[in-house]
Every structure is written in structure tokens, then in C-alpha cells.
Amino acid sequence: MAKYMLIMRATDESLAKMMETPFEEMLETVGRFNEELIRAGVLVAAEGLDDAGQGVVVDYSGETPVVTDGPYGETKELFGGFYLIDVATKEEAVEWAKRMPATAGSKCEIRRVPTIDEFPQDNEWIIRERAWRERTGQL
């Protein structure tokens, strides 16, 4: 099994369309999808994000980091949330993404999450992280 992140991306247009959907209807639709993931035993985590305008950006392009309000620059697609699923293949992750309730114009980026086993096991920082993961029940 491998973990894949399904990254939900919205455009200004698809976000506006989603905001027209009654909140209870949206909860019902997303809730049904979440229940499918849970019943299939593949859901690891899922979170939506607050309005990008409420966030801040830390820009490291200069000598010292600069903090600005709001979404990053002229973003045409905003990262709106994610699902983390544990499935056998990328193809299975794609099939789940195709079933995800999404507003027309939205996109879903799918990326594999590497495991700690893929890093050099003799590295001091990997050893520390593995110990932390074991202590917290993540391994």
C-alpha cells in the first residue's frame, strides 16, 4: 500500500460556484464520499482549508523572510484542501479522485507521499524522525 494525497484546487470561478451550493447540501455530498472512503478502509486524513484571504504568505526570496497577507500572488488555482488515502496503486488513487465531489472547473492533483523507508536509514535526522513516528504510533 502507498499513501497518496488528493489535493483539491479551485479557481475563482469554481469557488464562486461552490459558494452558491447550500452548505447542508455540500456537507451531505462530501459526507457521503468520506463515508465511502472510510468503508473502503483507505481514508487516512481529510481537511479543507479556510478562505485563502485569511491566510498569510512567508516569502523567502530575499535575505530575510517577508510576511504578507492573503493568498500567494496572482494565484489562478488555490489549494482548498486535501484527502490522504492509503491505496495499492496510483491508478486506484486516480479512481477515488474521479469519484470526489467537485465543482465544475476545479482540479485534483494526485501525489504519492514517500515513506520514511525511502530515505537513508543511517542519517541522524531520519533516525530521530523514525523514533518520533514510533513513539507516536505512526509506524
Secondary structure per residue as TSV (DSSP state, phi and psi in degrees):
chain	resnum	aa	ss	phi	psi
A	1	M	-	360.0	151.8
A	2	A	E	-138.5	150.8
A	3	K	E	-92.5	137.4
A	4	Y	E	-128.7	140.2
A	5	M	E	-101.1	127.0
A	6	L	E	-99.0	107.3
A	7	I	E	-97.1	116.9
A	8	M	E	-83.8	127.3
A	9	R	E	-124.4	131.3
A	10	A	E	-119.9	148.9
A	11	T	-	-95.2	169.6
A	12	D	H	-56.6	-40.6
A	13	E	H	-67.3	-46.9
A	14	S	H	-68.6	-32.6
A	15	L	H	-66.3	-42.1
A	16	A	H	-63.1	-40.3
A	17	K	H	-64.6	-41.3
A	18	M	H	-63.3	-38.6
A	19	M	H	-66.2	-19.5
A	20	E	H	-77.1	-18.6
A	21	T	S	-74.9	130.3
A	22	P	-	-55.5	137.8
A	23	F	H	-57.0	-43.8
A	24	E	H	-61.5	-37.6
A	25	E	H	-65.8	-42.4
A	26	M	H	-62.9	-43.7
A	27	L	H	-61.5	-41.2
A	28	E	H	-62.0	-47.3
A	29	T	H	-64.1	-48.8
A	30	V	H	-67.4	-39.6
A	31	G	H	-59.5	-40.9
A	32	R	H	-63.8	-42.4
A	33	F	H	-64.3	-45.5
A	34	N	H	-58.0	-41.7
A	35	E	H	-62.5	-37.9
A	36	E	H	-61.2	-45.5
A	37	L	H	-61.7	-41.8
A	38	I	H	-65.2	-47.7
A	39	R	H	-61.1	-35.0
A	40	A	H	-76.0	-12.4
A	41	G	T	75.7	23.5
A	42	V	-	-108.8	-13.3
A	43	L	E	-75.0	125.4
A	44	V	E	-103.2	-44.8
A	45	A	E	-161.7	157.0
A	46	A	E	-156.7	131.8
A	47	E	E	-148.2	142.4
A	48	G	E	-99.4	163.0
A	49	L	-	-113.0	153.1
A	50	D	-	-67.0	168.0
A	51	D	-	-51.4	129.0
A	52	A	G	-58.4	-28.5
A	53	G	G	-67.0	-16.4
A	54	Q	G	-90.0	-7.9
A	55	G	-	-88.7	-179.0
A	56	V	E	-131.4	160.3
A	57	V	E	-121.2	133.0
A	58	V	E	-105.4	116.2
A	59	D	E	-102.4	122.9
A	60	Y	-	-102.6	17.8
A	61	S	S	-77.2	-15.9
A	62	G	S	-101.8	-169.0
A	63	E	S	-67.1	-38.0
A	64	T	S	-122.8	148.6
A	65	P	-	-62.7	140.5
A	66	V	E	-116.4	130.1
A	67	V	E	-104.7	128.4
A	68	T	E	-128.9	154.2
A	69	D	E	-78.2	155.1
A	70	G	S	84.0	-177.5
A	71	P	S	-68.3	162.5
A	72	Y	S	-68.7	114.3
A	73	G	T	45.6	-137.2
A	74	E	T	-93.8	53.6
A	75	T	-	-62.3	124.6
A	76	K	S	-91.7	-24.9
A	77	E	S	-130.9	124.3
A	78	L	E	-102.6	141.4
A	79	F	E	-75.9	111.7
A	80	G	E	-101.3	-13.8
A	81	G	E	163.3	-174.6
A	82	F	E	-156.2	159.3
A	83	Y	E	-119.0	140.0
A	84	L	E	-115.3	117.5
A	85	I	E	-122.8	154.3
A	86	D	E	-116.7	102.8
A	87	V	E	-131.5	170.2
A	88	A	S	-74.9	-34.1
A	89	T	-	-144.2	163.9
A	90	K	H	-62.3	-36.1
A	91	E	H	-61.5	-38.4
A	92	E	H	-66.8	-39.1
A	93	A	H	-61.7	-41.0
A	94	V	H	-62.2	-42.4
A	95	E	H	-62.5	-40.5
A	96	W	H	-64.9	-41.6
A	97	A	H	-62.7	-36.6
A	98	K	H	-65.8	-23.6
A	99	R	H	-91.3	-10.3
A	100	M	S	-63.0	135.1
A	101	P	-	-70.7	121.0
A	102	A	-	-142.7	150.3
A	103	T	-	-78.4	142.6
A	104	A	T	-52.4	134.7
A	105	G	T	97.4	-15.8
A	106	S	-	-77.8	166.0
A	107	K	E	-136.3	160.9
A	108	C	E	-130.6	120.1
A	109	E	E	-94.3	135.5
A	110	I	E	-116.0	124.2
A	111	R	E	-136.6	136.8
A	112	R	E	-72.8	144.3
A	113	V	E	-101.8	111.5
A	114	P	-	-61.8	149.0
A	115	T	-	-91.1	162.3
A	116	I	G	-62.7	-25.2
A	117	D	G	-66.8	-15.2
A	118	E	G	-86.2	-3.0
A	119	F	S	-102.5	159.9
A	120	P	-	-59.4	118.0
A	121	Q	T	-75.1	-10.8
A	122	D	T	-95.4	2.4
A	123	N	-	-77.1	132.9
A	124	E	H	-55.4	-41.0
A	125	W	H	-73.0	-33.3
A	126	I	H	-69.8	-39.6
A	127	I	H	-60.5	-44.8
A	128	R	H	-63.6	-43.7
A	129	E	H	-65.3	-42.0
A	130	R	H	-60.0	-43.1
A	131	A	H	-61.6	-42.4
A	132	W	H	-63.7	-44.4
A	133	R	H	-62.1	-37.9
A	134	E	H	-67.5	-43.2
A	135	R	H	-61.6	-35.1
A	136	T	T	-94.0	5.3
A	137	G	T	78.5	17.0
A	138	Q	-	-86.2	-11.6
A	139	L	-	-119.2	360.0
